[in-house]
Amino acid sequence: MINENLVSVVMSVYNSERTIKMSIESILNQTYKDIELIIIEDGSSDNTPFICKEYEKEHENVFVYPNNKNIGLTKSLNIGIKKSKGKFIARQDADDFSELHRIKTQIEIMTSDNLDAVSSRARVINSKKVIPNYSYYLPLRYLVKIKNPFIHGTLLIKRNIIDEAGLYNEKFYYSQDYKLMYDLVLRKHKIKIIKEPLYNLNMTNNISNINSQEQKYYADCVKKNIEPK
């Protein structure tokens, strides 16, 4: 049964023992209190599973689901969404942390503007940089054909919208977020990027940097509107 006010924050974690506590705490301490945190533990070999299980024991709104082996972000997120009970789905990455008013601000803007999804800008951790920094006056339907204008971890989306989209396309091992948002924008769903940075992004372990060639291949597939081989 779907809870009309509940925000389900879905997080896939893998070998994140150094950052996972900071990330989880930023969700548990949100000013918006009607939240559940769904953690998909994706076969970590470090202390991440133990840390997550400790939070599950201590908090009734934290739920940890371990994968039998590492299956990647896309499939893990889909598992998390299927396990969730909220009317709204939010994203959070294990290396990053949210501002404590993030969810409250996003819910208020989504409600007042009658949006289907909302994201925000982000501060780069250990830097003064705020991203993205391109023009917000260019319509999203043009931006998505050039590059991904969305920071995945900042996403808040209505559950029925992502359900209707068929969740994340599991053929996209990377750029699954770009593919989802590209399709939603071109289907003319109401989406907004909040100018205020509500999220703090760790670029050190960002997959766009670590696996740049693979990331580029999948991103190019999105731009060309083709399925990866």
Steps between C-alpha positions, in 0.01 A plus 500: 500500500634842398542761775381835362747716696795263517824572315698183426869582471670228296874448539720233343825448693824327407827520697405836651616454861676840507198705397188295571438633853510861382263418217249311715504764775417772249179314416402400852540861619285657229254767613235308302433205728272269300790310343611142457853414393533198272860376478599241242833354610665396174750235606755717682829346615572762768317598820204658319251213565565509876457878518172485308364219718580700815290789369218260416505367858489851648245664268157363412494694171825350365475183293803314366477246219823317409571372150656154478764646267592833345242575231560871441316823565217472248363164613555587866298821468213313337500251788491789747209670325302175499563460875394857582159618621508875441301714258829675424837347411819689583857412414812520711848365428711345773795733434293819525283679754188715485433834659263442792217699341538332160193272504273760661599759239452258213159383621382859544613602151365183340161562663477874434612469136312173435815325381562136412866510601748744646877509541746764615851630459778363721813618675814302424645375829835663590445762231319830451359371174123475452368288213345503249600850395338534157207723418166425661326702235559229240201262499567148628382348171807659337742444787441123519605461137837660578589350838342373819383812687395304809704388801363154570531512878280809520198343333155495660231349279139392537478125529231465236719683248801270541269197509341605171851540351576138587755599767866531390591338169722208602678498164675816619772391743603867515298814417182331623400833654563689176291248306209528743499880507558530124188293438294688758599841361417401143165363620435851633481415868521802729855509639703772666862547609513706820778760486579464870765231566321250725757224461871448557679294237817298546681516165793283615315171456253621239447233234509766231866550585601141578334342194496796263516305172220263593298790640545689172385200297177462697439876500543506122241223473256721688567800274454286189192338654635150439543196724855402603642179352 
